[in-house]
Amino acid sequence: MTDTVQSRRGVFKLAAAGALATAAVASGAVEAEAYQGNMERALSSLYDALASLRESTPNKGGHRETAIRLVQQAIAETQAGIAYADAHGGGGAE
């Protein structure tokens, strides 16, 4: 092979490696942005609240059951918000 052919191959290899590196960095940036730290912590707190409500005695005039339903609804809405952000590339502060 001539030096010109080897040089071209080297340039193509370098360009391919650069393209792969750029794609890897870009995908990592999207994943980092998609993390919803506050939403994840809120979700954890909601699950803790739900567990506490379920463990409490049921003599609350129906208010405990209503609270359980509302916390379950809040969990669903929080999960939907996280999913929406993931699907639309939205990130947020941790």
CYANA upper distance limits for C-alpha pairs under 8 A (distance plus 0.5 A):
  1 MET  CA      5 VAL  CA      6.95
  1 MET  CA      6 GLN  CA      7.39
  2 THR  CA      6 GLN  CA      6.93
  3 ASP  CA      7 SER  CA      6.47
  4 THR  CA      8 ARG  CA      6.69
  5 VAL  CA      9 ARG  CA      6.73
  6 GLN  CA     10 GLY  CA      6.64
  7 SER  CA     11 VAL  CA      6.72
  8 ARG  CA     12 PHE  CA      6.67
  9 ARG  CA     13 LYS  CA      6.57
 10 GLY  CA     14 LEU  CA      6.58
 11 VAL  CA     15 ALA  CA      6.55
 12 PHE  CA     16 ALA  CA      6.57
 13 LYS  CA     17 ALA  CA      6.61
 14 LEU  CA     18 GLY  CA      6.62
 15 ALA  CA     19 ALA  CA      6.66
 16 ALA  CA     20 LEU  CA      6.73
 17 ALA  CA     21 ALA  CA      6.63
 18 GLY  CA     22 THR  CA      6.58
 19 ALA  CA     23 ALA  CA      6.70
 20 LEU  CA     24 ALA  CA      6.64
 21 ALA  CA     25 VAL  CA      6.69
 22 THR  CA     26 ALA  CA      6.58
 23 ALA  CA     27 SER  CA      6.58
 24 ALA  CA     28 GLY  CA      6.64
 25 VAL  CA     29 ALA  CA      6.67
 26 ALA  CA     30 VAL  CA      6.91
 27 SER  CA     31 GLU  CA      6.80
 28 GLY  CA     32 ALA  CA      6.63
 29 ALA  CA     33 GLU  CA      6.67
 30 VAL  CA     34 ALA  CA      6.63
 30 VAL  CA     89 GLY  CA      7.05
 31 GLU  CA     35 TYR  CA      7.22
 32 ALA  CA     91 GLY  CA      8.01
 33 GLU  CA     89 GLY  CA      7.52
 33 GLU  CA     90 GLY  CA      6.94
 33 GLU  CA     91 GLY  CA      4.58
 33 GLU  CA     92 GLY  CA      7.00
 34 ALA  CA     85 ALA  CA      7.02
 34 ALA  CA     86 ASP  CA      5.84
 34 ALA  CA     89 GLY  CA      6.32
 34 ALA  CA     90 GLY  CA      6.04
 34 ALA  CA     91 GLY  CA      4.73
 34 ALA  CA     92 GLY  CA      7.71
 35 TYR  CA     86 ASP  CA      8.36
 35 TYR  CA     91 GLY  CA      6.30
 35 TYR  CA     92 GLY  CA      7.39
 35 TYR  CA     94 GLU  CA      8.02
 36 GLN  CA     40 GLU  CA      6.44
 36 GLN  CA     82 ILE  CA      7.14
 36 GLN  CA     91 GLY  CA      6.57
 36 GLN  CA     92 GLY  CA      6.15
 36 GLN  CA     93 ALA  CA      7.50
 36 GLN  CA     94 GLU  CA      6.81
 37 GLY  CA     41 ARG  CA      6.65
 37 GLY  CA     92 GLY  CA      7.78
 37 GLY  CA     93 ALA  CA      7.04
 37 GLY  CA     94 GLU  CA      4.50
 38 ASN  CA     42 ALA  CA      6.56
 38 ASN  CA     92 GLY  CA      8.42
 38 ASN  CA     93 ALA  CA      7.49
 38 ASN  CA     94 GLU  CA      6.07
 39 MET  CA     43 LEU  CA      6.57
 39 MET  CA     78 THR  CA      7.14
 39 MET  CA     82 ILE  CA      7.35
 40 GLU  CA     44 SER  CA      6.79
 41 ARG  CA     45 SER  CA      6.74
 42 ALA  CA     46 LEU  CA      6.62
 42 ALA  CA     78 THR  CA      8.32
 43 LEU  CA     47 TYR  CA      6.76
 43 LEU  CA     75 ILE  CA      6.68
 43 LEU  CA     78 THR  CA      7.01
 43 LEU  CA     79 GLN  CA      8.03
 44 SER  CA     48 ASP  CA      6.80
 45 SER  CA     49 ALA  CA      6.63
 46 LEU  CA     50 LEU  CA      6.59
 46 LEU  CA     71 VAL  CA      6.99
 46 LEU  CA     74 ALA  CA      8.00
 46 LEU  CA     75 ILE  CA      6.86
 47 TYR  CA     51 ALA  CA      6.72
 47 TYR  CA     75 ILE  CA      7.97
 48 ASP  CA     52 SER  CA      6.77
 49 ALA  CA     53 LEU  CA      6.64
 49 ALA  CA     71 VAL  CA      8.05
 50 LEU  CA     54 ARG  CA      6.64
 50 LEU  CA     68 ILE  CA      6.67
 50 LEU  CA     71 VAL  CA      6.84
 50 LEU  CA     72 GLN  CA      7.85
 51 ALA  CA     55 GLU  CA      6.71
 52 SER  CA     56 SER  CA      6.76
 53 LEU  CA     64 ARG  CA      7.15
 53 LEU  CA     67 ALA  CA      8.12
 53 LEU  CA     68 ILE  CA      6.93
 54 ARG  CA     68 ILE  CA      7.83
 58 PRO  CA     62 GLY  CA      8.13
 58 PRO  CA     64 ARG  CA      7.03
 58 PRO  CA     65 GLU  CA      8.29
 60 LYS  CA     64 ARG  CA      6.29
 62 GLY  CA     66 THR  CA      6.88
 63 HIS  CA     67 ALA  CA      6.53
 64 ARG  CA     68 ILE  CA      6.67
 65 GLU  CA     69 ARG  CA      6.82
 66 THR  CA     70 LEU  CA      6.68
 67 ALA  CA     71 VAL  CA      6.55
 68 ILE  CA     72 GLN  CA      6.63
 69 ARG  CA     73 GLN  CA      6.67
 70 LEU  CA     74 ALA  CA      6.62
 71 VAL  CA     75 ILE  CA      6.62
 72 GLN  CA     76 ALA  CA      6.80
 73 GLN  CA     77 GLU  CA      6.70
 74 ALA  CA     78 THR  CA      6.51
 75 ILE  CA     79 GLN  CA      6.62
 76 ALA  CA     80 ALA  CA      6.61
 77 GLU  CA     81 GLY  CA      6.64
 78 THR  CA     82 ILE  CA      6.80
 79 GLN  CA     83 ALA  CA      6.65
 80 ALA  CA     84 TYR  CA      6.52
 81 GLY  CA     85 ALA  CA      6.68
 82 ILE  CA     86 ASP  CA      6.65
 83 ALA  CA     87 ALA  CA      6.61
 84 TYR  CA     88 HIS  CA      6.61
 84 TYR  CA     90 GLY  CA      8.42
 85 ALA  CA     89 GLY  CA      6.26
 85 ALA  CA     90 GLY  CA      4.91
 85 ALA  CA     91 GLY  CA      6.99
 86 ASP  CA     90 GLY  CA      6.67
 86 ASP  CA     91 GLY  CA      8.15
